[in-house]
Each structure stands twice: as structure tokens, then as C-alpha cells.
């Protein structure tokens, strides 16, 4: 999942920089999404899933790290 997020983020940055290289200004994301028409909702749903996945991975990692630190060390009898 991390690779998918990294690829998605890098492709977004590359797309924006390429557009700026040709046009001199960043593209307007709202205008681009409005031009998609009904497919806009699919793109929005995919992006929400990606952000929710990233959030859940980060929360899971934090919970795992804090749980490992909080567990008491068992003393040998």
C-alpha cells in the first residue's frame, strides 16, 4: 500500500510540474474535475479511499509503537 501511495503522490507532483513547464501556471484542479463530468465522483471516491488508507496505516503504526512501549516487562521469578 505504501508503494501505491508513493506512486500516486509522485505522479501528482510530476503532472503538476510538467503542466507548469508548458503553461507557466499551475493547473486548476477544480476546473479539471468539473470537465470530467460524472466520472468526477469516481475520481473523488478513489482519492478518498487513498487518503483514508494512508490515515489508517499511520494510525495503525502509531498504535503499534505505543502499545509496544507501554507493555510492562515481565520480571523473572
PyMOL commands that set and color helices and strands:
alter all, ss='L'
color gray80, all
select helices_A, chain A and resi 2-23+29-35+39-70
alter helices_A, ss='H'
color red, helices_A
deselect
rebuild
show_as cartoon
